[in-house]
Amino acid sequence: MKANSVTALLEGLAGVVQVDGDAVHIVDEAALPEKMDGLAYTAVFAPPLARDTARWLIWEIGQAVGVYPASIHELYMAIGRGDVAHTFTVPAMNIRAMNYNTSRAVFRAANKRKAGAMLFEIARSEIGYTDQRPAEYTACVLAAALREGYRGPVYIQGDHFQISASRYAKDPDAEVQAVKDLMVEAVGFGFYNIDIDTSTLVDLSFPTLDEQQNINYSLCAELTQFVRSIEPQGVTISLGGEIGEVGHKNSTVEELHAFMQGYQRVLGGATGISKISVQTGTSHGGVVLPDGTLADVKVDFETLRALSAAARDSYGIGGAVQHGASTLPQEAFHKFPEVGTVEIHLATGFQNMIYDRLPQAVVDEAYAYLREHYQSEWKPGKTEDQVLYSARKRAIGPFKQQWWHLDEAVQAEIGAALEEQFGFLFDQLQVGGTLETAVAVTTRVAIHQPRPLQAAADAGEEDVSDLAD
């Protein structure tokens, strides 16, 4: 049911979904999954009004059957209070490539384990190079949940809603406004979890920790207050702060206290963050060696343990967040729940799995595109293998539709491999059985969207080359 018009779209749902004005009624819930493949495709590639109507239908169908965007704030605060034991670590999965197929794999793995404590996320930078605005991203994730029969809260997160240090230096008001504009767009489409990343503005040249963290915590507090002013009624959006830029020096407990104390002073009485991102030895995408393979990376788990404990014990929040974890050795993942890590971010490893299973001709075409359009990536001292590994994420958006049309056998192979990896991670991170807890502590708020009568204006492209993944 790939539809290029609203009429064709609604005709394809006849007998399963009935639309009366802005109201969507489910006629045959058991038949919903078979409609999702076409509905998701329409939500991404159809002409604008049909595309936006498909996105609206996916949202409203989810509301009707119990698949709904939600905030993980209440779960994290329950962990911070000790009401929920911190025996598991929430995986935050950056779904960059083949979103619908990849998210289906997540939900299959989750259903088998009754897992619900998991985040689907996309960073400010990734929105650009994967060509996935929030409306599209949410539609693909929710459609995947409906396709696989998942029921419960779906936590969708804006990862690294980051302030560019270079752009902030040139025009701070414009850069802050750009992040606020993105927040408005994202919240409007179900991103009820946002990681505020102002850690790019930490200045280690100052003599005191408070001075080093001052712009970071002050601006994080300003953006927190802004989000509180736009969040839907009844929803407390889960927010995260960050005390150290990923890939730089390891964070310390003293830095955490300096950030949190300053942040709380500036924030006043507003509801604050529910977690805090720290640096303990990883980097986004891993460290690429000249032959294109990844160097071994070691996480300082004892520092992570101390930071998580300080976050919970002193400030009542869920704990510390580990970024850049997907390329770590498989044997490392069981340690995160052991040391009380509340959340880890996983991205590049899934992208690598997809690239490893694409037909060679498809990979060659993507690499040819990168050689033609991203000559700036070829820098002195880097081998071509290093450059292509680092740059290939930039081919995801331009080849999105082609990859969606890959042979069904190839898509099935990719989906099966991803499902196995998601299942492994869920087991190692101990999130099996968390769906019941997630449903119990998460306030479900019915949020309906008006049926689109005309296509929404597309957001302009943004230069994301200097932003974190």
N, C-alpha and C positions, 0 to 999 in steps of 0.2 A: 504494500500500500504506500507507494511513493507518489505523493500528490503535488502537483504544481499549481493548484488553485484551492481556494477555501471550499468550494463546492465539492470538488473531487475528494478533498480531505474528509469532509463530513460524510459523504456517501460511503467512503471506505470504512467508516466506523459504525455504519447502520447495524442495528441489532445488538451492538455491544455498548455503545455510548450514545446517549441522547443529549442534545444541546438545546436548551430553552433560554434564549437571550444570553445572560451572563452565567446561567446555571448549567452545570454539567451533572448528569445523572448516569449512574452505572446500571446498565440493563443486564449484562452478562459478565460478571467479574472473572469467571473462569476463562473467558475468551480474550481477556486483556493482553496476556503475554504475546500472543501471536500477532497483535497489532503494533507492538512496540518497535520492531525493526524498521518498518516503514515510517512510523511516526517520528522516530529519532532522525532518520535520514531527512525527512521533510523539515524538521526543526533546524537542520544545519544547512541544507543546500537548496531548498525551495525558494521561489521568488518571495520578496519580503513579507507580504501580507499572509501568504500561506505558511511561511516559516514562523512568523510570530504567532499565528493562530495555533500551530502545532505545539509551540513552546507553552502557550497558555493551556492547551488541552492536557499536556503532560502534567503540568503543575496542578490543575484542578482535579484530574483523575487521581493523582497522588493524595490530594487532600481528602477525596471521597473514600479512598480505601485504606488510608493510614500509612502513607509514605510521604513524609513531610520534612522540609528543612527545619533544623532545630539548632539551638545553642548548647554547647557542651559545658557552659559556665557552671550550671548547677552541679554537674557531676564532679568537676574539678574542685569546686568549693567544698563539696561533701568530702572529698579526699583530704582537702586541707584541714577540715574540722576533725577528721578521724571517723566520720560516719560511714565512709566507704574505705575499706582497707586498700592501701597503695601496693597491691600485689600484682598489678598489671601495668603495662605501658601502652598508651594509645598510639597506634601507627597513624601518622599523617602522610597520606600518599599523594604525591604530585602526579596527577594523571595528565601527562603531556600529549602523548601520541595515541591515536586510535581510541579516543575517550570511551565511546559507547562499548566497544568490544572489551577494552581493559576493565572498565567499571563492572561489566557483567561478570568478569572473572573474580573481581573482589567480592561481589555479592554471592556468587556460588560458594566461594571459600567461607564466607561469613555464615551463610545458611547452614552449612555442614557443621559448624561449631557454635551456632547460636551466639555469634559475636555481634555486638552493636556499638562498642566503644572504638570507633574508627573515624578518621577524618579524610574527606576528599578535598584536596587543596590545589590552588594554582597561584603562583606569585605574580606580582606586577610585571616582572620581566617576561614570564612565560605567557601571560595573556597576549603579549605582543608577538613573540616569535612562533607560538603555536596557533595563532589566529583563533583564539577562543575567548570572546567576551563573556562576562558573567552569565548573561541570559542563555547563551549556547552551552556553556559548561554545566550549568545547573540542569538544563533540559536533558543532556546526555546522561548525567548521573542518575537523575530520577527515572528516566526511561529504562536504564539498565536495572534499577531496583525493581521496577514493575515487571520487566521481562523475566527476571529470575524469581519472582514471587516473594521478595523481601517485604516485610512489614515492620514499621517502626521509625524512629527518628533517623534522619540523614544529616550528618554534620558536614557542612560545606564551608571551607575556610579560605579566606584571602591570606595567602602566605607572603611574607616579606612585602607588605605594603610599605615600601621603603622610600626614604628620602635620599635622593642622590646628593652626595656631598658636593660634587662639582657644580650642579645646578643650583643647589642651595646657596653656595658661595656667590653666585652671579645674581640670583634673584630669589631670595628666601620666600617671599610672599607667594610668588608664582609656583614654586615647587611644592610648598605646603598645600596650596589650593589644588594642585593637580592630584595629590593624594586624597584630599577631601572629596574631590569630584569622583574619583574612583570608588571611594567608600560609599557614596550615595548610590552609584550605579550598582555596586556589588550587593549592598544590603537590599536594594529593591528586587533583587533576583535570588534571595535566599541565602546569601553569605552571612550567616549569623555567628560567624567565628572569624576574627581578623587578627593577624599578627602585625602589630605596629613595629616597624623597624626604623628607629632613628639612631641606631647604634653607629651608623656611618659618621655621626657627628661627635662621637667621643674624641676628646683631645688629650692624649697622654702627655703632652708637653707641660701641662699645668702641674704644680707641686702637690696638690691635694686631690683625693679621690672625688670629693664633692665637686670641685672645679672641673675635673676631667669629665664627669658624668652630667654636668649641669644642663647643657643644651639637650642632651639625650633625654633626661627625665622631664625637663620642662616641656619639650615639644611632644613627648609621649603623653604627658598629662593633657596638653591642649587637644591632641587628637582623640584621646579618650573621651573628653568632655564633648567633642563634636559627635562622636559615634553615639553617645548617650542621647544626644538631641535628635537623632534620626532613626533610632531603633524602633521597630514596631511595638505597639502597645502590648504589654504582657511578655515581651522577650527581653532578656538581659543578654546582649551579645557578649560572647566570650572574647576577651581581648588578651593579647600577650605583649609583653615588652621584651627588650633585648639589651643586655649589658655589654656585649662584646661582639664585634663583627666576626662572622664565621670565616675561618682561615687565618685569623690573626692570633695574638697571644691568648693563652688560656685564661679563663675568668677566675676570679677569686671570691671567696665569701665576703671579704671586705668591700669589694666592688658591688656585690649584690646589695649589701646594706646601704652603701652610699646612694645607689640608684633608688632603692625602695623608699628610703627616708626622704630623699629629695622629692621623689614622685608624689608621695603622700602629702607632703607639705603643699605642693603646687596644686594638687588635685582637689584639695578641700574635701567636701563631703560626698563627692560623686562616687559611684561604684567603680572600682578600679579593675586592674588586670587579674586574671585567674591563674597565670603561669608566667614563667620568665625564661627566655632563651639565653643560653650560655655557650661559651666556647671551651671545648675540652680536648681539642686535638684533631678535629676533622676539617674537611674543606668541601665545598660544593663540587660534586662530580668526581672527587678523588684527585690524587696527584698523578698526572699522566707522564709515563716514562717515554724516552725517545722512540721506542718501538710500538707505542700506542697502548701498552698494558698499564695497569695501575700499580702504584707503589703500595706496600703494606702501610696501613695507618693504625696507630694505637690510640684508643680513647683512654683518657685518665679517669677511670671509673671511680676512684676514691674522691677526686674533686667533684665529680658529678653527684656522688652520694652526699657530700657535705653541702653542696649548693641546694640540692632538693630538700634536704632536712632543714636548712636555714629558711628556705622559702615557706615551708609548711609551718615550722615551729614559731617563726617570728612574725609572719604576715598572713598565715591562714590560707594561703593559696595552694594550688595543686602540687606544685613542685617545679623542677627545672626541665627545660626542653632541650633535646639534642638535635642539632641540624646536621645535614650532610652525612647521613648514616647508611644510605642504601648500598654503597660500595664497600662497606666493611666486610671482613671475613664472616662467613656464616656462623662460626662458633662464637661470635661476639654477642649475638642478639639476646641470648638468654640472660645476659648480665644486666641489661637495662632495668627490667622489673626488680631484680635483686637489689639494686642500689636506689630504688625509689624514683626513677625517672618517670615523669608524668606523661611525656610525649616524645616521640622521635619522628624526624622528617625523612622521607624516603622518596627519591625522585629518579636520579640518573640510572640506577640499577635496572629499573623497569624499561626505560628507554633503550638501554643496552640490550636487554633481552629481545625487544622487538627488532632492533637492527640486526641482531645475530640470526634472526629467523626470516628476515625479508629475502625474497629472491635476489640473487646477486645483481641481476640487471636493474632492479629497482634501487638497490644501494648505489650502484654505479651512476645512475641518473641523478640521484640526490647529491652525490659527491661532485658530479660535473656542474650542477647548479651552484654549489658552494664555491667551487673554483672560479666560476664566472662572476658571482655576485658578492663574494666576501673575500676579495683579495687582501683587504686590510688585516685579516686574521693571520696571514702568512708573515710572521715576524722573524727577525734574525734570531738564530739560536734554537729555533723550533723545527723539528722534523715534520714532514707532511703527515705522518701518522698522528703526531701530537695535535696538529692543527685540525685535522679532520675529526678526531675524537671530540675536541672541544667545540668545534663549530657545527657538528651535524644536527644538534638540536634546532638550528635555524632553518633546517629543511622541513621540519614537521608541518608548519603552517602551509607553505606552498604546495606540499604533496598530500595534504589532508584528504582531498577527495579521491585521489588516485589510490591511496592506501585503503580507503573505505571499500574500494571495488576490487581489492585483491581476491584471488581465487579463494573459494570457501574453505578448501583444505588448508591453505596457508593461514587464514584467519583462525581456523579451529586449532591448528598447531600452536599459534601464538597464544590464543586464549587458554589452552590447556597448560602451557608452560607457566603463564602468569598466574593462573589459579593455583598451581602447585607451589609457586613461590609465595603468594599471598598466604596460602594455608600454612606454609612453614613459618612465616613471620608471625602470623596470628598465634601459632602454637608457642613459639619462642617468647613472645611478648605477653603470653598468658591472657589474651583477650577472649578466649573461648568462654561462653556462658555469660558474657557481659551484656547481652541484649536485654535480659530481664532487668538488670540494674539500671541500664540506660533509660529504659521505658519508665521505670519507677521514679527516678529522680528528675527526669526532664519534663518540664511543664509543656504540654502540647498546646499550642496556640493555633486556632484555625485562622489562616490568612488566605484570603481569596484575592485574585487579581481580576481586573475588568477584561472582558473580551476585547481584543484589539480590533478596532474598526478601520484603522489605517496603519501602515507600517511605521515602526519607530525609526527615527534617524540613526544611522550607524555612527558609532564613535570614531573619531579620527585616529589615525595611526600615531604611535608614540615611539620616540627613540628610547629603546630599553637596553642599549648596549652597555651602559655603565651600572646596571642594576643587578642585584644578586638573584640567583635562582631559588 
